[in-house]
Amino acid sequence: MGFRCREKYVLLAGLAVLALIYISSLSYLPSDDEATVRSRQWIRARENREKAQSFDRMKFFEKVEKAKIAAPPLSSKTVKQRNATEFVDDDQTSLAYRRDFVRNMVKFAWESYHRYAWGANELRPLSRTGHSASIFASGNTGATIVDSVDTLFIMGLLDEYEQARAWIENNLDFKKASGDISVFETNIRFIGGLLAAYALTNDKMFVKKATEIADLLLPAFNTPTGVPLAIVNVQTGTPHNWGWASGGCSILAEFGCMHLEFIYLSQITNNTVYAKKVNRVREVISSLEKPDGLYPNYLNPKTGKWGQKHVSVGALGDSFYEYLLKSWLFSNKQDSQAKKLYDDAVVAIEKQLLKYSKQNNLAYFAEMKGNRVEHKMDHLACFIAGMYALEVKNEEKQSRRSAALKIAVEIADTCHESYNRSAIGIGPESFRFTSDAEAISISDREKYYIQRPEVIEGWFYLWRVTHDPKYREWCWEAAQAIEKYCRTPNGYSGIRDVYKKEVEWDDVQQSFIIAETFKYLFLVFSDDDVMALSEWVFNTEGHAFPISP
Ligand code: DMJ
C-alpha cells in the first residue's frame, strides 16, 4: 500500500512536470504575426509548387515515353573509343548500328565545337576557332548550342544536353552582343531551338529565354502593314531591311516563316502579343492579289505591294510554303485558312514551275524571273519532297494524295540524282536543267555543299510515309559521304566543289548540321513512333513542336 502511495506521488509529479513543459512551450508556438503568416504562405506555396512540379514531371515523362526519345546515352567509354567510321565488327545494315554511327557524328561535332569554339555561334574546324556569320550579332550567342539542344536530348546524349542547358541558362543573352541579327534566322534557330527544348523537357527556363529573344524581335513588326523587316539591331532595337532586297522589300521565306514559333510561344506564355503579330502577317498575305496565283519573293512592308517578280521554292521562297502546311498541322488541322492558302499556292507552283527534264524526264521546280523561267533548282528547294510527303500523310482526298505522292517521289529522286552525279555522293548548292545539263551545276559558284539538310529531310519524310527502303539506303549513303568528305580532324566542314574528289574545305561547321542534318539522319534510322509525325511538327530548322491537342 505504501508503495502504491509513492507511485501515486511520482505519477502526480510527472504530470505536473508535463503540464509545466506544455505551458512554457505555448510561448514558443508561432503566433499569427506577419512573419508567421508569411512563412505559412511560403509553405503552402512550396507545397503547391511541388504538386505542380510533380504533375509537370508526370506529364513530361508521359510525353517522353510517347515520343520514344531520350534513349539511355551511350556509355562514355563506347563513345570515346569509337569514331563514327570504326564500326568494323558490327552489322552495318542494322538500324542500331546506323543510329550509333549518326550519334557519334553528333558527339564528334559537339566535342569539337566545345573544345575550340564554346559559346561562339559556330566552329571553324580547321582554324580551330569560333565563327559567326552576318546573320548573327557580334558576340557569343552560342547558335550551335541553342540549335543543337533538342537533337542532343532526342538522341539521348544527356551529358551534352546538360552542358547545353547550363550554358543557355547562364550565358544566353543577346543584350551582351552588338550589331544586327536576322529576324528569320533568330526565330527559326534560337526561338525554335528553345521552344523545342521546352516541349521535350518541360523546363520553363527555355520559355523564359525564348521570350526574351522574341521580345527583341518585336520592333521588326512595326511597319505600316505589320509585315516584319528582316534585321534588328540588338542594342537599339532599330529594324531595317536588306539593302539588296528589291528596293527595301521583306522576303517571303522570312516573314512567312514565323507563324509556328510565335503561335506556340503565345500558347505557352498566355501572352497573345506574339500570335497577334503573325496573325496580322497572315491577313496581309491572304488579302493580297497574287499574280497568276504565285507568290513573288519580295513584298514591300510599307506599301503592301509585291516587289520584283522572282518566284522560287528554293532560296527566298521555300519555307513560306512549308509553314502554310505546317501551321495547319500544328493547329491540329483547325487552321483552315492556312490549308486553303497552301492548297492554292501549290496548285499555282505545280502549274507554272514544275517541269521535267528533256533527257530522263526528271521532275524539278524551276524558278521564275519576270516572265522568264530559269531551269534551276536549289538544294534548299529539295525540302519540297518532304513537304509533299507530309501532305500525303494528312490529306483527305485520295486523288490529291496520289498527285502529291507522285511529286514527292519524283522530286526526291531528282535530288538524289543531284547527289549521284557529283564526285563525292553529296549534291551541290544548285543544279540546272538545260539541253546539256541535267541535275548538275554549271557554274563554279553553285558547286558547294554547306551541310544542308533538305535532301536528307525529304528522304526522311518519304521513308516515314512510304516505307520504301531505298530512302533509308540513300540516307545511309549520304551519312557515309558526309563522314568521309566533310569530317576534318576537328569537326565537320563544308566543301567548295562537290565535283572534285580531292575536297577543299570551307572551314565552317554550320549550326544546322546538328539541328537538322544529323537529326533527320538519326530519325530515319529510328522507328516511326520516335518523334511521331502525328504528334510533332518540325519547324524549318528541324525543331520539334507538339501538335496542339
Ligand atoms: C536552315 O537554316 C533552314 O533549313 C532554313 O529553312 C534554310 N536554310 C538552312 C539549311 O539549309
Boltz pocket constraint, residues with backbone or C-beta under 6 A from the ligand:
constraints:
  - pocket:
      binder: B
      contacts: [[A, 319], [A, 380], [A, 452], [A, 453], [A, 454], [A, 512], [A, 516], [A, 540], [A, 541], [A, 542]]
      max_distance: 6.0
